[in-house]
Amino acid sequence: MVGQMPIDDSGELLRELNRVRDIVSAEAAELMRCWDPIIQRPDFHASAENLAHYMAFRRIDLRPLQAALAPWGLASLARCESRVMPTLNALIANLQVISRTNADPARPQRADFLYGREALQRLTEAVLGPSRSGRETRILVTLSKRAATDSAYVEKLIRSGMDCARINCAHYDQEVWAAMIANVRSASRANGRTCRVLMDLAGPKIRTRNVIRPPGRKAVAAGDRIFLSFDRPRENAEFAFQSGCTMPPVLNQVAVGAPVSIKDGLIQGAIDEVRPDGLVVRVVRTPPDGHPLQKEKGINFPGTALDLSPLTPDDLKALDFVAEHADIVSYSFVQKSSDIKLLQNELAKRRSGRPPMPIVAKVETQLAFDNLPYLIVQAAGANPFAVMIARGDLAVEVGYERLSEVQEEILWICEAAHVPVIWATQVLEGLVKRGMPSRGEFTDAAMAQRAECVMLNKGPFVHEGIVVLDNVLRRMESHKRKRSMQLRPLKAWSDLH
């Protein structure tokens, strides 16, 4: 095995690589037997096959093999997401030459290496529209209500670099949505630019309501207990802090010991007790000065697989409008492949034989992350498809410490499937909201260039945010494509004298 082999034994390395290729090929074939009946888009079949190869490939601890290959100048395993089998075949062909075997090296064709990148580019354009000259990564911007009444404002956003406009269906109404879309279409035509309209279904929102707090005290601190009531909370001397829940049936699915997070993790706790009328939450962490318990703040149950339909009655009503007027539908709280199928069926009812509508699945729970390959196959097997990394809710679900690791894995698995990724939540937030960015925000924006699209939230300085993000993305793309460095000349140290 590689872990014990001498790194100068090219023959042993060759045998090990052949063994890895055989394992990957066999396990991927098993996956494809399950996936073939789901795949309706012939263009996606080769991408699904590469995804299957990548999943089988990453079940193996490849670190010893990487270390053994590097001294031979063979170091491409770490960048093989979009082309697993061509990479293995190329390494094997090179080792056959190095080892002077009698086998005729079967080198992969150049087209085999380029296929994944080209497939990703085609699907990105099908979902998000064409790229701009000098910048492949698109910019998605959440529209404020101003976009419904100020056409010059929308035109300014498009001229500055907005490639796709996002309308959040949790806000405003169909009259406002229609006005926003009309202004986007008009400004796009005036500027000779394509700007797609993405409409984001709100999904089920588990939030606090009817909050009761003790007189003179708003902030919850570690050690406090909160009572989450199935019904409207009533004065109860046992609990200083109480709150109802916008979706009471969810509380029946939570067990003692389960973690609870309120308002993006600013109040963290665990279920101490399940009662007939609600849940007792023991607060274990807040900011040093505590944090207010307020109504209409999100409640998360990290690690609890909630049985909850991602399409609410309000979503179905909104979908009537979305299917008719939008270019892309964004799907909140999707967790299982059956959730994707549900949306596909609802869209089919409303699309009257028109081409399948592009879908964006928001990965915002642990279960969605765990099921991501199967979500991809179900969705991209029938529709143009992209994945949004909803980093706010996802951070609460998986833990802030794991977020960076998880978003990397999402980027890898999506590249293996040749599926575009939208990098979302708090990008250049300080600049967009307050007109003043932090240093860390620029690093985050630069890292986002590895995705096919970056989302900016609405704010009074969103125009400035677009201009800055456009600049950062253009600079980074001259240095890096996905995870491959682009070795352009470095001007900073060009004078060697």
ZALO-833078 format. One record per residue (C-alpha): x, y, z; residue number from 1; residue in three letters. Coordinates in Angstrom, 1 decimal, decimal comma. Layout:
REM residues N
<<X; Y; Z>; NUM; ALA>
...
***
This chain:
REM residues 497
<<0,0; 0,0; 0,0>; 1; MET>
<<1,0; 3,6; -0,6>; 2; VAL>
<<1,5; 4,4; 3,1>; 3; GLY>
<<4,4; 2,0; 3,3>; 4; GLN>
<<5,8; 2,1; -0,2>; 5; MET>
<<9,1; 3,8; -1,1>; 6; PRO>
<<8,4; 7,0; -3,1>; 7; ILE>
<<11,0; 6,0; -5,6>; 8; ASP>
<<9,3; 2,8; -6,6>; 9; ASP>
<<7,3; 3,9; -9,7>; 10; SER>
<<6,1; 0,4; -10,5>; 11; GLY>
<<4,5; 0,1; -7,1>; 12; GLU>
<<2,9; 3,6; -7,5>; 13; LEU>
<<1,6; 2,4; -10,9>; 14; LEU>
<<0,0; -0,7; -9,4>; 15; ARG>
<<-1,6; 1,5; -6,6>; 16; GLU>
<<-3,0; 4,0; -9,1>; 17; LEU>
<<-4,5; 1,1; -11,1>; 18; ASN>
<<-6,1; -0,3; -8,0>; 19; ARG>
<<-7,6; 3,2; -7,1>; 20; VAL>
<<-9,0; 3,5; -10,6>; 21; ARG>
<<-10,6; 0,1; -10,5>; 22; ASP>
<<-12,3; 0,9; -7,1>; 23; ILE>
<<-13,5; 4,3; -8,4>; 24; VAL>
<<-14,8; 2,8; -11,6>; 25; SER>
<<-16,7; 0,0; -9,9>; 26; ALA>
<<-18,3; 2,1; -7,1>; 27; GLU>
<<-19,3; 4,8; -9,6>; 28; ALA>
<<-21,0; 2,3; -11,8>; 29; ALA>
<<-23,1; 1,2; -8,8>; 30; GLU>
<<-24,1; 4,8; -8,2>; 31; LEU>
<<-25,0; 5,4; -11,9>; 32; MET>
<<-27,3; 2,4; -11,9>; 33; ARG>
<<-29,3; 4,2; -9,2>; 34; CYS>
<<-29,1; 7,6; -10,9>; 35; TRP>
<<-29,7; 6,7; -14,6>; 36; ASP>
<<-33,6; 6,4; -14,2>; 37; PRO>
<<-33,6; 10,0; -12,7>; 38; ILE>
<<-31,6; 11,7; -15,4>; 39; ILE>
<<-33,8; 13,2; -18,1>; 40; GLN>
<<-31,3; 15,7; -19,6>; 41; ARG>
<<-28,8; 13,8; -21,8>; 42; PRO>
<<-26,3; 16,7; -21,4>; 43; ASP>
<<-26,1; 16,0; -17,7>; 44; PHE>
<<-25,3; 12,3; -17,9>; 45; HIS>
<<-21,5; 12,7; -18,3>; 46; ALA>
<<-21,5; 15,2; -15,5>; 47; SER>
<<-23,4; 12,8; -13,2>; 48; ALA>
<<-20,9; 10,1; -14,1>; 49; GLU>
<<-18,0; 12,4; -13,1>; 50; ASN>
<<-19,8; 13,2; -9,8>; 51; LEU>
<<-20,1; 9,5; -9,2>; 52; ALA>
<<-16,4; 9,0; -9,9>; 53; HIS>
<<-15,6; 11,9; -7,5>; 54; TYR>
<<-17,7; 10,5; -4,7>; 55; MET>
<<-16,1; 7,1; -5,0>; 56; ALA>
<<-12,6; 8,8; -5,3>; 57; PHE>
<<-13,1; 10,8; -2,1>; 58; ARG>
<<-14,0; 7,8; 0,0>; 59; ARG>
<<-10,4; 6,8; -0,2>; 60; ILE>
<<-7,7; 8,4; 2,0>; 61; ASP>
<<-5,5; 9,8; -0,9>; 62; LEU>
<<-3,0; 11,7; 1,2>; 63; ARG>
<<-0,3; 9,0; 1,1>; 64; PRO>
<<-0,7; 8,7; -2,6>; 65; LEU>
<<-0,4; 12,4; -3,1>; 66; GLN>
<<2,8; 12,5; -1,1>; 67; ALA>
<<4,2; 9,6; -3,1>; 68; ALA>
<<3,4; 11,1; -6,5>; 69; LEU>
<<4,7; 14,7; -5,8>; 70; ALA>
<<8,4; 13,9; -6,1>; 71; PRO>
<<7,8; 12,5; -9,6>; 72; TRP>
<<6,2; 15,8; -10,6>; 73; GLY>
<<2,8; 14,3; -10,7>; 74; LEU>
<<0,6; 16,5; -8,5>; 75; ALA>
<<-2,8; 16,9; -10,1>; 76; SER>
<<-4,9; 14,8; -7,8>; 77; LEU>
<<-5,9; 17,8; -5,7>; 78; ALA>
<<-7,4; 19,6; -8,7>; 79; ARG>
<<-9,3; 16,8; -10,4>; 80; CYS>
<<-12,9; 17,6; -9,4>; 81; GLU>
<<-14,2; 18,3; -12,9>; 82; SER>
<<-12,2; 15,4; -14,5>; 83; ARG>
<<-11,6; 12,5; -12,2>; 84; VAL>
<<-11,0; 9,6; -14,7>; 85; MET>
<<-9,0; 11,7; -17,2>; 86; PRO>
<<-6,7; 12,7; -14,3>; 87; THR>
<<-6,2; 9,1; -13,1>; 88; LEU>
<<-5,7; 7,9; -16,7>; 89; ASN>
<<-3,1; 10,6; -17,4>; 90; ALA>
<<-1,2; 9,8; -14,2>; 91; LEU>
<<-1,2; 6,1; -15,1>; 92; ILE>
<<0,0; 6,8; -18,6>; 93; ALA>
<<2,9; 9,0; -17,2>; 94; ASN>
<<3,9; 6,3; -14,7>; 95; LEU>
<<3,8; 3,7; -17,5>; 96; GLN>
<<6,4; 5,7; -19,3>; 97; VAL>
<<8,5; 6,4; -16,2>; 98; ILE>
<<8,4; 2,7; -15,2>; 99; SER>
<<9,2; 1,6; -18,8>; 100; ARG>
<<6,4; -0,9; -18,9>; 101; THR>
<<5,6; -2,6; -22,1>; 102; ASN>
<<2,1; -1,2; -22,1>; 103; ALA>
<<1,2; 1,4; -24,7>; 104; ASP>
<<0,2; 4,5; -22,6>; 105; PRO>
<<-3,5; 5,3; -23,2>; 106; ALA>
<<-3,4; 9,0; -22,7>; 107; ARG>
<<-6,7; 10,8; -22,3>; 108; PRO>
<<-7,7; 13,2; -25,1>; 109; GLN>
<<-7,4; 17,0; -24,5>; 110; ARG>
<<-11,2; 17,2; -24,9>; 111; ALA>
<<-11,6; 14,8; -21,9>; 112; ASP>
<<-9,8; 17,3; -19,7>; 113; PHE>
<<-11,7; 20,3; -21,0>; 114; LEU>
<<-15,2; 18,7; -21,0>; 115; TYR>
<<-15,9; 19,4; -17,3>; 116; GLY>
<<-14,9; 23,1; -17,5>; 117; ARG>
<<-16,9; 23,6; -20,7>; 118; GLU>
<<-20,0; 21,8; -19,2>; 119; ALA>
<<-19,8; 24,0; -16,1>; 120; LEU>
<<-19,6; 27,1; -18,3>; 121; GLN>
<<-22,6; 26,0; -20,4>; 122; ARG>
<<-24,8; 25,3; -17,3>; 123; LEU>
<<-23,7; 28,6; -15,7>; 124; THR>
<<-24,8; 30,5; -18,7>; 125; GLU>
<<-28,1; 28,5; -18,9>; 126; ALA>
<<-28,9; 29,4; -15,3>; 127; VAL>
<<-27,3; 32,8; -14,7>; 128; LEU>
<<-26,9; 34,3; -18,2>; 129; GLY>
<<-23,8; 35,3; -20,1>; 130; PRO>
<<-20,7; 36,6; -18,3>; 131; SER>
<<-19,1; 40,0; -18,7>; 132; ARG>
<<-15,9; 40,7; -20,6>; 133; SER>
<<-13,0; 40,2; -18,3>; 134; GLY>
<<-15,1; 38,6; -15,5>; 135; ARG>
<<-16,5; 35,1; -15,5>; 136; GLU>
<<-18,0; 35,2; -11,9>; 137; THR>
<<-21,5; 36,8; -12,0>; 138; ARG>
<<-22,8; 39,3; -9,5>; 139; ILE>
<<-26,3; 38,7; -8,1>; 140; LEU>
<<-27,9; 41,6; -6,3>; 141; VAL>
<<-30,9; 41,6; -4,0>; 142; THR>
<<-33,3; 44,4; -5,0>; 143; LEU>
<<-34,8; 46,8; -2,6>; 144; SER>
<<-38,3; 48,3; -3,0>; 145; LYS>
<<-36,6; 51,3; -4,7>; 146; ARG>
<<-36,1; 49,1; -7,7>; 147; ALA>
<<-39,9; 49,1; -8,3>; 148; ALA>
<<-40,1; 52,9; -8,6>; 149; THR>
<<-36,7; 54,2; -9,8>; 150; ASP>
<<-35,8; 52,8; -13,2>; 151; SER>
<<-32,6; 55,0; -13,3>; 152; ALA>
<<-31,4; 53,3; -10,1>; 153; TYR>
<<-31,9; 49,8; -11,7>; 154; VAL>
<<-30,1; 51,0; -14,8>; 155; GLU>
<<-27,2; 52,2; -12,6>; 156; LYS>
<<-26,9; 48,8; -10,9>; 157; LEU>
<<-26,8; 47,0; -14,3>; 158; ILE>
<<-24,2; 49,4; -15,8>; 159; ARG>
<<-22,1; 48,9; -12,6>; 160; SER>
<<-21,9; 45,1; -13,0>; 161; GLY>
<<-25,2; 43,5; -11,8>; 162; MET>
<<-25,6; 40,4; -13,9>; 163; ASP>
<<-28,7; 38,9; -12,1>; 164; CYS>
<<-31,4; 40,5; -9,9>; 165; ALA>
<<-32,8; 38,8; -6,9>; 166; ARG>
<<-36,3; 39,4; -5,6>; 167; ILE>
<<-37,1; 38,0; -2,2>; 168; ASN>
<<-40,6; 36,7; -2,2>; 169; CYS>
<<-40,7; 37,0; 1,6>; 170; ALA>
<<-41,1; 40,8; 1,1>; 171; HIS>
<<-43,5; 43,1; -0,8>; 172; TYR>
<<-46,3; 41,8; -3,1>; 173; ASP>
<<-46,9; 40,8; -6,7>; 174; GLN>
<<-47,5; 44,4; -7,8>; 175; GLU>
<<-44,1; 45,5; -6,5>; 176; VAL>
<<-42,4; 42,4; -8,0>; 177; TRP>
<<-43,9; 43,1; -11,4>; 178; ALA>
<<-42,6; 46,7; -11,3>; 179; ALA>
<<-39,2; 45,5; -10,3>; 180; MET>
<<-39,1; 43,0; -13,2>; 181; ILE>
<<-40,3; 45,6; -15,7>; 182; ALA>
<<-37,5; 48,0; -14,6>; 183; ASN>
<<-34,9; 45,2; -14,9>; 184; VAL>
<<-36,1; 44,2; -18,3>; 185; ARG>
<<-36,2; 47,8; -19,6>; 186; SER>
<<-32,7; 48,7; -18,2>; 187; ALA>
<<-31,3; 45,5; -19,7>; 188; SER>
<<-32,5; 46,4; -23,1>; 189; ARG>
<<-31,3; 50,0; -22,8>; 190; ALA>
<<-27,8; 48,8; -21,9>; 191; ASN>
<<-27,6; 45,8; -24,3>; 192; GLY>
<<-27,1; 43,5; -21,3>; 193; ARG>
<<-28,8; 40,3; -20,2>; 194; THR>
<<-29,8; 40,5; -16,5>; 195; CYS>
<<-31,6; 37,5; -15,3>; 196; ARG>
<<-34,4; 37,7; -12,6>; 197; VAL>
<<-34,1; 35,3; -9,8>; 198; LEU>
<<-37,1; 35,0; -7,5>; 199; MET>
<<-36,5; 33,5; -4,1>; 200; ASP>
<<-39,3; 31,5; -2,5>; 201; LEU>
<<-39,5; 32,3; 1,2>; 202; ALA>
<<-40,0; 28,7; 2,5>; 203; GLY>
<<-41,1; 27,8; 6,0>; 204; PRO>
<<-39,9; 30,4; 8,5>; 205; LYS>
<<-39,5; 29,2; 12,1>; 206; ILE>
<<-39,5; 32,4; 14,1>; 207; ARG>
<<-40,3; 33,8; 17,6>; 208; THR>
<<-43,6; 35,6; 18,2>; 209; ARG>
<<-45,6; 37,0; 21,2>; 210; ASN>
<<-42,4; 37,5; 23,3>; 211; VAL>
<<-42,8; 38,0; 27,0>; 212; ILE>
<<-39,9; 39,5; 28,9>; 213; ARG>
<<-39,5; 40,6; 32,6>; 214; PRO>
<<-40,0; 44,3; 33,2>; 215; PRO>
<<-36,8; 46,3; 32,9>; 216; GLY>
<<-34,9; 43,4; 31,3>; 217; ARG>
<<-34,6; 42,7; 27,6>; 218; LYS>
<<-31,4; 40,7; 27,3>; 219; ALA>
<<-31,2; 37,0; 27,8>; 220; VAL>
<<-27,9; 35,7; 29,3>; 221; ALA>
<<-26,3; 32,3; 29,8>; 222; ALA>
<<-28,0; 30,3; 32,5>; 223; GLY>
<<-31,5; 31,8; 31,8>; 224; ASP>
<<-34,3; 29,6; 30,7>; 225; ARG>
<<-36,7; 30,4; 27,9>; 226; ILE>
<<-40,1; 28,7; 27,4>; 227; PHE>
<<-41,0; 28,1; 23,8>; 228; LEU>
<<-44,8; 27,7; 23,8>; 229; SER>
<<-46,9; 25,8; 21,3>; 230; PHE>
<<-49,6; 28,4; 21,8>; 231; ASP>
<<-49,6; 32,1; 22,7>; 232; ARG>
<<-47,5; 32,3; 25,8>; 233; PRO>
<<-49,1; 33,4; 29,1>; 234; ARG>
<<-47,6; 35,0; 32,2>; 235; GLU>
<<-45,7; 32,3; 34,1>; 236; ASN>
<<-43,6; 33,0; 37,2>; 237; ALA>
<<-41,4; 30,0; 36,4>; 238; GLU>
<<-40,0; 31,6; 33,3>; 239; PHE>
<<-38,8; 35,2; 32,9>; 240; ALA>
<<-38,6; 34,8; 29,1>; 241; PHE>
<<-41,2; 33,2; 26,9>; 242; GLN>
<<-42,0; 33,1; 23,3>; 243; SER>
<<-44,5; 31,6; 20,9>; 244; GLY>
<<-43,4; 30,0; 17,6>; 245; CYS>
<<-44,6; 30,8; 14,1>; 246; THR>
<<-44,7; 27,1; 13,3>; 247; MET>
<<-45,8; 25,3; 16,5>; 248; PRO>
<<-45,9; 21,7; 14,9>; 249; PRO>
<<-42,1; 21,9; 14,5>; 250; VAL>
<<-41,7; 22,0; 18,3>; 251; LEU>
<<-43,2; 18,4; 18,5>; 252; ASN>
<<-40,2; 17,1; 16,5>; 253; GLN>
<<-37,5; 18,3; 18,9>; 254; VAL>
<<-36,1; 16,1; 21,7>; 255; ALA>
<<-34,5; 16,7; 25,0>; 256; VAL>
<<-30,8; 17,7; 24,6>; 257; GLY>
<<-31,3; 19,1; 21,1>; 258; ALA>
<<-29,4; 22,3; 20,4>; 259; PRO>
<<-31,5; 25,5; 19,8>; 260; VAL>
<<-30,3; 28,7; 18,2>; 261; SER>
<<-32,2; 32,0; 18,1>; 262; ILE>
<<-31,3; 35,0; 15,9>; 263; LYS>
<<-28,4; 33,5; 13,9>; 264; ASP>
<<-26,8; 32,0; 17,0>; 265; GLY>
<<-26,7; 35,1; 19,2>; 266; LEU>
<<-28,8; 33,1; 21,7>; 267; ILE>
<<-27,7; 29,4; 21,9>; 268; GLN>
<<-29,1; 26,8; 24,1>; 269; GLY>
<<-30,4; 23,2; 24,5>; 270; ALA>
<<-33,7; 21,6; 25,2>; 271; ILE>
<<-33,9; 20,9; 29,0>; 272; ASP>
<<-37,5; 19,6; 29,0>; 273; GLU>
<<-40,3; 18,8; 26,7>; 274; VAL>
<<-43,7; 19,6; 28,1>; 275; ARG>
<<-47,3; 19,2; 26,8>; 276; PRO>
<<-47,5; 23,0; 26,2>; 277; ASP>
<<-43,9; 23,7; 25,0>; 278; GLY>
<<-40,2; 23,4; 25,3>; 279; LEU>
<<-37,9; 24,5; 28,1>; 280; VAL>
<<-34,7; 25,9; 26,6>; 281; VAL>
<<-31,6; 26,3; 28,8>; 282; ARG>
<<-29,4; 29,2; 27,5>; 283; VAL>
<<-25,8; 28,3; 27,3>; 284; VAL>
<<-24,2; 31,1; 25,3>; 285; ARG>
<<-24,9; 34,7; 24,4>; 286; THR>
<<-22,7; 37,8; 23,8>; 287; PRO>
<<-21,0; 38,9; 27,0>; 288; PRO>
<<-23,8; 41,5; 27,8>; 289; ASP>
<<-26,5; 39,1; 26,8>; 290; GLY>
<<-28,9; 39,5; 23,8>; 291; HIS>
<<-32,5; 40,7; 23,6>; 292; PRO>
<<-35,2; 38,1; 23,0>; 293; LEU>
<<-37,3; 39,7; 20,3>; 294; GLN>
<<-40,2; 38,7; 18,1>; 295; LYS>
<<-39,8; 37,7; 14,4>; 296; GLU>
<<-36,3; 36,3; 14,9>; 297; LYS>
<<-35,3; 33,0; 13,4>; 298; GLY>
<<-35,2; 29,8; 15,5>; 299; ILE>
<<-32,9; 26,9; 14,3>; 300; ASN>
<<-32,6; 23,4; 15,7>; 301; PHE>
<<-29,1; 22,4; 14,5>; 302; PRO>
<<-28,8; 18,7; 14,0>; 303; GLY>
<<-32,6; 18,0; 14,2>; 304; THR>
<<-33,9; 16,6; 10,9>; 305; ALA>
<<-37,2; 18,5; 10,7>; 306; LEU>
<<-40,0; 16,9; 8,7>; 307; ASP>
<<-41,3; 20,0; 7,0>; 308; LEU>
<<-42,5; 20,8; 3,5>; 309; SER>
<<-40,3; 23,4; 1,9>; 310; PRO>
<<-43,3; 24,7; -0,1>; 311; LEU>
<<-45,7; 26,6; 2,1>; 312; THR>
<<-49,2; 27,8; 0,9>; 313; PRO>
<<-47,7; 31,3; 0,4>; 314; ASP>
<<-44,9; 29,8; -1,7>; 315; ASP>
<<-47,4; 28,0; -3,9>; 316; LEU>
<<-49,2; 31,2; -4,4>; 317; LYS>
<<-46,0; 33,0; -5,2>; 318; ALA>
<<-45,0; 30,2; -7,6>; 319; LEU>
<<-47,9; 31,1; -9,8>; 320; ASP>
<<-46,2; 34,5; -10,4>; 321; PHE>
<<-42,7; 33,2; -10,4>; 322; VAL>
<<-43,3; 30,5; -13,0>; 323; ALA>
<<-44,7; 33,1; -15,4>; 324; GLU>
<<-42,4; 36,1; -14,9>; 325; HIS>
<<-39,0; 35,0; -13,4>; 326; ALA>
<<-36,0; 33,5; -15,2>; 327; ASP>
<<-34,9; 31,4; -12,2>; 328; ILE>
<<-36,6; 30,1; -9,0>; 329; VAL>
<<-34,6; 29,9; -5,8>; 330; SER>
<<-35,7; 27,2; -3,3>; 331; TYR>
<<-35,4; 27,6; 0,4>; 332; SER>
<<-35,2; 24,9; 3,1>; 333; PHE>
<<-34,7; 22,1; 0,5>; 334; VAL>
<<-33,3; 19,1; 2,3>; 335; GLN>
<<-34,1; 15,9; 0,4>; 336; LYS>
<<-34,4; 14,8; -3,3>; 337; SER>
<<-38,1; 14,5; -2,8>; 338; SER>
<<-38,2; 18,2; -2,0>; 339; ASP>
<<-36,7; 18,9; -5,4>; 340; ILE>
<<-39,2; 16,6; -7,1>; 341; LYS>
<<-42,0; 18,4; -5,3>; 342; LEU>
<<-40,9; 21,8; -6,8>; 343; LEU>
<<-40,3; 20,2; -10,3>; 344; GLN>
<<-43,9; 18,9; -10,2>; 345; ASN>
<<-45,3; 22,2; -9,2>; 346; GLU>
<<-43,4; 24,0; -11,9>; 347; LEU>
<<-44,5; 21,6; -14,5>; 348; ALA>
<<-48,1; 22,3; -13,7>; 349; LYS>
<<-47,5; 26,1; -14,2>; 350; ARG>
<<-45,1; 26,1; -17,2>; 351; ARG>
<<-47,5; 24,8; -19,9>; 352; SER>
<<-45,0; 22,8; -21,9>; 353; GLY>
<<-42,3; 25,5; -21,8>; 354; ARG>
<<-38,6; 24,5; -21,2>; 355; PRO>
<<-37,8; 23,4; -17,7>; 356; PRO>
<<-37,2; 26,5; -15,4>; 357; MET>
<<-33,7; 26,9; -13,9>; 358; PRO>
<<-33,7; 26,0; -10,2>; 359; ILE>
<<-31,3; 27,3; -7,4>; 360; VAL>
<<-31,3; 25,1; -4,3>; 361; ALA>
<<-30,2; 26,9; -1,1>; 362; LYS>
<<-28,0; 24,7; 1,1>; 363; VAL>
<<-28,9; 26,0; 4,6>; 364; GLU>
<<-29,2; 22,9; 6,8>; 365; THR>
<<-27,0; 20,0; 7,8>; 366; GLN>
<<-29,4; 17,6; 6,1>; 367; LEU>
<<-29,2; 19,5; 2,8>; 368; ALA>
<<-25,4; 19,3; 3,0>; 369; PHE>
<<-25,5; 15,6; 3,7>; 370; ASP>
<<-27,8; 15,0; 0,8>; 371; ASN>
<<-26,2; 17,4; -1,7>; 372; LEU>
<<-25,1; 14,8; -4,3>; 373; PRO>
<<-28,6; 13,4; -4,5>; 374; TYR>
<<-30,2; 16,9; -4,6>; 375; LEU>
<<-27,9; 17,7; -7,6>; 376; ILE>
<<-28,8; 14,6; -9,5>; 377; VAL>
<<-32,5; 15,0; -9,0>; 378; GLN>
<<-32,5; 18,7; -9,9>; 379; ALA>
<<-29,8; 18,9; -12,7>; 380; ALA>
<<-31,1; 15,6; -14,2>; 381; GLY>
<<-34,2; 17,6; -15,4>; 382; ALA>
<<-33,6; 21,3; -15,0>; 383; ASN>
<<-30,7; 23,8; -15,4>; 384; PRO>
<<-29,5; 24,0; -11,8>; 385; PHE>
<<-27,3; 25,8; -9,4>; 386; ALA>
<<-26,5; 25,7; -5,7>; 387; VAL>
<<-26,5; 28,6; -3,3>; 388; MET>
<<-24,3; 28,4; -0,2>; 389; ILE>
<<-26,6; 30,1; 2,3>; 390; ALA>
<<-23,8; 30,8; 4,7>; 391; ARG>
<<-25,9; 32,5; 7,4>; 392; GLY>
<<-28,3; 29,6; 8,3>; 393; ASP>
<<-25,7; 27,0; 7,3>; 394; LEU>
<<-23,2; 28,4; 9,8>; 395; ALA>
<<-25,8; 28,1; 12,6>; 396; VAL>
<<-26,6; 24,5; 11,5>; 397; GLU>
<<-23,1; 23,1; 11,1>; 398; VAL>
<<-21,3; 25,5; 13,6>; 399; GLY>
<<-19,2; 28,5; 12,7>; 400; TYR>
<<-16,0; 26,6; 13,2>; 401; GLU>
<<-17,0; 24,2; 10,4>; 402; ARG>
<<-18,4; 26,6; 8,0>; 403; LEU>
<<-15,2; 27,2; 6,0>; 404; SER>
<<-14,7; 23,5; 5,7>; 405; GLU>
<<-18,3; 22,8; 4,6>; 406; VAL>
<<-18,3; 25,6; 2,0>; 407; GLN>
<<-15,1; 24,1; 0,5>; 408; GLU>
<<-16,7; 20,7; 0,2>; 409; GLU>
<<-19,8; 22,2; -1,4>; 410; ILE>
<<-17,6; 23,9; -4,0>; 411; LEU>
<<-15,8; 20,6; -4,7>; 412; TRP>
<<-18,9; 18,4; -5,1>; 413; ILE>
<<-20,6; 21,0; -7,3>; 414; CYS>
<<-17,5; 21,3; -9,5>; 415; GLU>
<<-17,5; 17,5; -9,8>; 416; ALA>
<<-21,1; 17,7; -11,0>; 417; ALA>
<<-20,3; 20,7; -13,3>; 418; HIS>
<<-22,9; 22,7; -11,4>; 419; VAL>
<<-22,5; 26,4; -10,7>; 420; PRO>
<<-22,3; 27,8; -7,1>; 421; VAL>
<<-23,6; 31,1; -5,7>; 422; ILE>
<<-21,6; 32,4; -2,8>; 423; TRP>
<<-24,1; 34,2; -0,5>; 424; ALA>
<<-24,6; 36,0; 2,8>; 425; THR>
<<-22,9; 39,1; 4,1>; 426; GLN>
<<-20,5; 39,6; 1,2>; 427; VAL>
<<-19,1; 43,1; 1,6>; 428; LEU>
<<-21,8; 43,6; 4,2>; 429; GLU>
<<-20,1; 46,6; 5,9>; 430; GLY>
<<-19,7; 48,4; 2,6>; 431; LEU>
<<-23,3; 47,7; 1,4>; 432; VAL>
<<-25,0; 48,5; 4,7>; 433; LYS>
<<-22,8; 51,3; 6,1>; 434; ARG>
<<-20,5; 52,5; 3,3>; 435; GLY>
<<-17,4; 51,2; 5,1>; 436; MET>
<<-15,9; 47,7; 4,4>; 437; PRO>
<<-13,7; 45,8; 6,8>; 438; SER>
<<-10,4; 44,3; 5,7>; 439; ARG>
<<-11,8; 40,8; 6,2>; 440; GLY>
<<-14,6; 41,5; 3,8>; 441; GLU>
<<-12,2; 42,0; 1,0>; 442; PHE>
<<-10,6; 38,6; 1,7>; 443; THR>
<<-14,0; 37,0; 1,7>; 444; ASP>
<<-14,9; 38,7; -1,6>; 445; ALA>
<<-11,7; 37,5; -3,1>; 446; ALA>
<<-12,3; 33,9; -1,9>; 447; MET>
<<-15,8; 34,1; -3,5>; 448; ALA>
<<-14,2; 34,3; -6,9>; 449; GLN>
<<-14,0; 30,5; -6,9>; 450; ARG>
<<-17,8; 30,4; -7,2>; 451; ALA>
<<-19,6; 31,1; -10,4>; 452; GLU>
<<-21,7; 33,8; -8,8>; 453; CYS>
<<-21,5; 36,1; -5,7>; 454; VAL>
<<-24,6; 37,6; -4,1>; 455; MET>
<<-24,8; 41,0; -2,5>; 456; LEU>
<<-27,7; 41,8; -0,1>; 457; ASN>
<<-29,6; 45,1; -0,4>; 458; LYS>
<<-28,4; 48,2; 1,3>; 459; GLY>
<<-28,0; 52,0; 0,8>; 460; PRO>
<<-24,5; 51,5; -0,6>; 461; PHE>
<<-25,2; 48,5; -2,8>; 462; VAL>
<<-24,0; 50,4; -6,0>; 463; HIS>
<<-20,6; 50,9; -4,3>; 464; GLU>
<<-20,6; 47,3; -3,3>; 465; GLY>
<<-21,1; 46,2; -7,0>; 466; ILE>
<<-18,3; 48,4; -8,2>; 467; VAL>
<<-15,9; 47,2; -5,6>; 468; VAL>
<<-16,9; 43,5; -6,0>; 469; LEU>
<<-16,5; 43,8; -9,8>; 470; ASP>
<<-13,0; 45,2; -9,3>; 471; ASN>
<<-12,0; 42,4; -6,8>; 472; VAL>
<<-13,3; 39,6; -9,0>; 473; LEU>
<<-11,6; 40,9; -12,1>; 474; ARG>
<<-8,3; 41,1; -10,3>; 475; ARG>
<<-8,6; 37,6; -8,8>; 476; MET>
<<-9,6; 36,0; -12,0>; 477; GLU>
<<-6,3; 37,0; -13,6>; 478; SER>
<<-4,6; 35,0; -10,9>; 479; HIS>
<<-6,9; 32,0; -10,3>; 480; LYS>
<<-9,5; 29,9; -12,0>; 481; ARG>
<<-11,4; 27,8; -9,5>; 482; LYS>
<<-8,5; 26,2; -7,5>; 483; ARG>
<<-5,9; 26,4; -10,3>; 484; SER>
<<-3,4; 29,2; -10,1>; 485; MET>
<<-3,0; 31,3; -13,3>; 486; GLN>
<<0,7; 32,0; -13,5>; 487; LEU>
<<0,6; 35,4; -15,1>; 488; ARG>
<<3,8; 37,5; -14,7>; 489; PRO>
<<4,1; 39,2; -11,4>; 490; LEU>
<<4,9; 42,9; -12,0>; 491; LYS>
<<5,7; 43,6; -8,3>; 492; ALA>
<<9,1; 41,8; -8,5>; 493; TRP>
<<9,8; 42,1; -12,2>; 494; SER>
<<13,0; 44,2; -11,7>; 495; ASP>
<<15,6; 41,8; -10,5>; 496; LEU>
<<18,5; 44,2; -10,6>; 497; HIS>
***
